[in-house]
Amino acid sequence: MSELATVGIDLAKSVFQIHGVDESGQVLVRRQLRRGQLLAFFQKRPRCLIGMEACAGSHDWGRRLQEMGHDVRLMPPSYVKPYVK
């Protein structure tokens, strides 16, 4: 089975959306996680690139994920808006 290469996280108040793909772009993970499950989910995964929209809470989540060894990138909201369907 392929490993996650890139993960997108849509942060919300209590339920987060996770979308993960491998290096070829094949979708491997598409699920919802509660706030308490997010760090446990990424502790089990090898290092990967994680992208999320820059907001008040994303900086804290980004620091926590970087402590686990993941590469976290925050995107301005104007860059994320075209992906909203």
C-alpha positions in Angstrom: 0.0 0.0 0.0 1.2 3.5 -0.8 2.1 6.0 1.9 0.6 9.5 2.3 2.7 12.1 0.6 0.4 15.2 0.9 -2.5 15.8 3.3 -5.0 18.7 3.2 -6.8 19.6 6.4 -9.9 21.7 6.6 -10.0 23.0 10.1 -13.3 23.7 11.9 -14.6 24.0 15.4 -15.0 20.4 16.3 -14.8 18.2 13.1 -11.9 18.4 10.7 -11.8 17.1 7.1 -8.8 15.2 6.0 -7.8 14.5 2.4 -4.6 12.6 1.7 -3.0 11.5 -1.5 0.1 9.6 -2.4 2.9 10.8 -4.7 0.9 9.8 -7.9 -2.2 11.7 -6.7 -4.2 8.7 -5.8 -6.6 9.4 -3.0 -5.8 7.3 0.1 -7.6 9.0 2.9 -10.8 11.1 2.9 -12.4 11.2 6.3 -13.6 13.3 9.2 -11.7 13.5 12.5 -12.8 15.1 15.7 -10.5 17.6 17.4 -9.1 15.0 19.9 -8.3 12.5 17.1 -6.2 14.7 14.9 -2.9 14.4 16.6 -3.3 10.6 17.2 -4.0 10.2 13.5 -0.8 11.9 12.5 1.4 10.2 15.2 0.8 6.9 13.4 1.8 8.3 9.9 5.2 8.7 8.5 6.4 12.3 7.7 4.3 14.0 5.0 3.5 17.5 3.6 0.4 19.0 5.3 -1.4 22.0 3.9 -4.1 24.0 5.7 -5.7 27.4 5.5 -4.0 30.0 7.7 -6.3 31.1 10.5 -6.1 31.7 14.2 -6.0 28.0 15.1 -3.9 26.7 12.3 -0.7 28.1 13.7 -1.1 26.1 16.9 -2.0 22.9 15.0 0.9 23.5 12.6 3.4 23.8 15.5 2.1 20.6 17.0 2.3 18.7 13.7 5.8 20.1 13.0 7.0 18.7 16.4 6.0 15.3 15.1 8.3 15.8 12.1 5.7 16.7 9.4 6.2 19.6 6.9 3.3 22.0 7.5 2.4 24.7 5.0 -0.2 27.4 5.7 -2.0 29.0 2.8 -3.7 32.4 2.7 -7.5 32.2 2.5 -7.5 33.8 -0.9 -5.5 30.8 -2.3 -7.9 28.3 -0.7 -11.1 29.9 -1.9 -10.9 28.4 -5.5 -10.9 24.9 -4.0 -14.3 25.4 -2.3 -17.0 23.6 -4.2 
